[in-house]
Amino acid sequence: MFFSESDRHRLPASLLVAGQFGLLAILLVLTCVNANAQERPNIIFIVADDLGYGDLSCYGSKTIATPNLDKLAAGGIRFTQAYAAAPVCTPSRTGFMTGRYPARTAVGLREPLDWTAADSAVGLSPQTPSLPALLRQAGYHTCLIGKWHLGFTPAFSPRENGFDHFFGYHGGGVDYASHTDPQGRPDLYENETTVTREGYLTDILAAEALLFIRGKHDRPFFLSLQFNAPHWPWQGRGDAAYPRGDQAWKEGGSSEVYAKMVSQMDEAVGRVMEALAQSGLAQNTLVVFTSDNGGERFSDMGGLRDKKMTLWEGGIRVPAIFCWPSRISGGKVSTQPIIHLDFTATFLALAGAKPDPAFPLDGLNIMHLATQDAGPVARTFYWRVSQRRQQYAMRQGDWKYLVAENDVYLFNLATDPFENKDLKAQYPARLADLQKAYASWEQEVLEPLPPAGKKAVPK
């Protein structure tokens, strides 16, 4: 309530006082809004590609030293039952970019997007609200450095989906030395323009991240740093480029080269954390590290069964570390089951961003689990793969229902995390309940893409 000088002489004192209190209230509200805006954290989301659950020394590796990621975990919380939204790149990335099960979105049905004309017609569309788009609407500066793999054409580009800046590659993987795809085509971009850089890809992505962090920031930022490492082609720093053809890429490498790739990615994470500290941003920056899915040929799954492209635990259980010095006390380890979809919900909540009600999130804001000593909460998760193989899975509490090709399984992960003891004969009612719940979920999502020449397997 505002009055001119002439008005003030004609108004009762009580109304003047009321107006002053009203003005004070408005100022207090504006002060609180500004304070809350300043308190919103920067968010750095670091994703490894095809990293095995046991590939970090803080997750039990005896052969690969990862001191920087170990330090990140020691300064925050490490989750031991974190899950990918899918066991392969494109649907997994669809999951954390939308906060919804991959099977709700057309691009999430591709396992993964391949370098083909047919797959070039598919991608994440701006019509689907994405994490970076929602964060940008909330006032965040958004940047993607590294892997996209959610569309090859400009219509499905990172910049069309909410990223202010993009430096990286569109496909499933690039040669670490030549920065080309399996057909030998350049696939290193700055926004919409192909660029040339000399050096090892992991180092190049880290250098771009440092430039972003050290830049001028007049608002909170979201940096999505998506490493290629340790995805094939298996190359360490200084190794020669591979010949064309992804089959040659997949057949090369060794355990020693793989270990170097993981260690060199760890070094890159160390440089990112050092830049944060030097820029005075560390205290109010949430750093989250994970892998897009389970590991591949040379990965250590920590004893978990199978690997990438499967719904056994080795294909979907991943490392997950949260570090935020001003909010998360260090040295915490949580057995709480979480999923990539939770990261999306958490980031949006911290930013004060609202999801689109027409596209409700499937994940939860888990920040209270990271900051409080709360006991595990029962969760229910669903997965499906259909193009490359026929598998379906669901976790409800400690129980896991799995259909893998022609067999049906029931496991209790609390007593059998390595999935060695099938319990379906002992608990037929439990199996029936899970099958019913899974069938209900399938009614909510898109039809799967069947593999050529195969029929769907009954669930």
KAFEN-V831437 format. One record per run of one state. SS is the DSSP state (alpha for helix, beta for strand, coil for the rest). FROM is the first residue (numbers start at 1). TO is the last residue. If there is no record, write none. Layout:
# KAFEN-V831437
ss:SS from:FROM to:TO
ss:SS from:FROM to:TO
This chain:
# KAFEN-V831437
ss:coil from:1 to:4
ss:alpha from:5 to:10
ss:coil from:11 to:12
ss:alpha from:13 to:39
ss:coil from:40 to:41
ss:beta from:42 to:48
ss:coil from:49 to:56
ss:alpha from:57 to:59
ss:coil from:60 to:66
ss:alpha from:67 to:74
ss:coil from:75 to:76
ss:beta from:77 to:83
ss:coil from:84 to:88
ss:alpha from:89 to:98
ss:coil from:99 to:101
ss:alpha from:102 to:104
ss:coil from:105 to:105
ss:alpha from:106 to:109
ss:coil from:110 to:116
ss:alpha from:117 to:120
ss:coil from:121 to:130
ss:alpha from:131 to:137
ss:coil from:138 to:140
ss:beta from:141 to:147
ss:coil from:148 to:153
ss:alpha from:154 to:156
ss:coil from:157 to:158
ss:alpha from:159 to:161
ss:coil from:162 to:164
ss:beta from:165 to:169
ss:coil from:170 to:179
ss:beta from:180 to:180
ss:coil from:181 to:185
ss:beta from:186 to:186
ss:coil from:187 to:188
ss:beta from:189 to:190
ss:coil from:191 to:192
ss:beta from:193 to:194
ss:coil from:195 to:200
ss:alpha from:201 to:213
ss:coil from:214 to:220
ss:beta from:221 to:226
ss:coil from:227 to:245
ss:alpha from:246 to:251
ss:coil from:252 to:254
ss:alpha from:255 to:278
ss:coil from:279 to:284
ss:beta from:285 to:291
ss:coil from:292 to:312
ss:alpha from:313 to:316
ss:beta from:317 to:323
ss:coil from:324 to:331
ss:beta from:332 to:334
ss:coil from:335 to:337
ss:beta from:338 to:339
ss:alpha from:340 to:351
ss:coil from:352 to:356
ss:alpha from:357 to:359
ss:coil from:360 to:366
ss:alpha from:367 to:371
ss:coil from:372 to:379
ss:beta from:380 to:385
ss:coil from:386 to:390
ss:beta from:391 to:396
ss:coil from:397 to:398
ss:beta from:399 to:404
ss:coil from:405 to:406
ss:beta from:407 to:412
ss:coil from:413 to:427
ss:alpha from:428 to:442
ss:coil from:443 to:459
